[in-house]
């Protein structure tokens, strides 16, 4: 008697694999953008491609924007900015995850890193808008309000999306202790966005 083989993707063409992965990343970003009842279930299937992609976009945007926004042609400043953003995103997500686990959370390390990484998506959108305003070298009150407003919206959006997930995996008595580092993590990223986008 022959045992039926499970369907695998090893013989799948590379383009099909890339399309499937990009579709999955897009679906998860959509779940963060418009959270619904199945959002938390979808984000439990962790991957690190989406968070890496979002982190790279954020780091490239903020590092390339530094010379434009500050009127400098110096390339020496972009590398430390890129590295700083990259380290803050990944180390910050790891610290928040370790905190949730130490508080008795029932979440795996990579699952939490995945959710926190995807929840950076609203801040990436805010960074792109703020950097565009910064590149225009607009110093009017309206431009400053746009930068502050977009950063605040991104911060609130990212925090609510990730705290909503953490509330499911941490007991209600310790929810505030789990949420506090999340707010600090996203506030640090938002602060970098404001600093880098100032003309």
PyMOL commands that set and color helices and strands:
alter all, ss='L'
color gray80, all
select helices_A, chain A and resi 14-33+39-43+49-69+76-102+109-118+121-135+141-169+172-197
alter helices_A, ss='H'
color red, helices_A
deselect
rebuild
show_as cartoon
